[in-house]
Each structure stands twice: as C-alpha cells, then as structure tokens.
Amino acid sequence: MARETVYLVQAFMLDNRKRLKPEKGVPCKSAEAARRMAERLADSKTGVVALASTGDAELGDYDDEPVIIFRAGQLPEQYDN
C-alpha cells in the first residue's frame, strides 16, 4: 500500500502526583499546521510536541522514530534528542 505521513500534536500536563500525563493526541493536516497548533498550546500546557510519522496505515507499519517538528516545555525522556 501507499505510505503516508501522519502529523500529530501531543500535549502533556502534570497529574496530582506531579507526573507527566499525555492528553489526547490531535491529528493535523500538515507539518506547518502541527507546528502552529503546538506553538499555541505551549503557553497553556506543561509540555507539547509536534511529530511526523511515515508509514502504511492499513498495515499499521510506521517508522520507528517519528520526526519531531516542534517541542516545548517538560516532556517525557523519549522526546529528548
């Protein structure tokens, strides 16, 4: 099948134990749309990251490492580069 790129914005907030908790990811139509959304959310969230991942949606086969488009604030270790 055809490979496609999926753009996603993932925001994080601290729970009552001061641990990072992911919110529901928001799909975007383009890298620029993901960046703009992440920049807007950065002021109100503990952390936010915009990602791009390429793969085959029907097979569920995506690249192991998504490309980070934007990141801000406190994030889980997996987003450290």
Buried (B, 14 or more C-beta within 10 A) or exposed (E): EEEEBBBBBBBBBEEEEEEBEEBEEBEBEEBEBBBBBBBEBBEEBBBBBBBBBEBEEEEEEBEEEBEBBBBBBEBEEEBEE
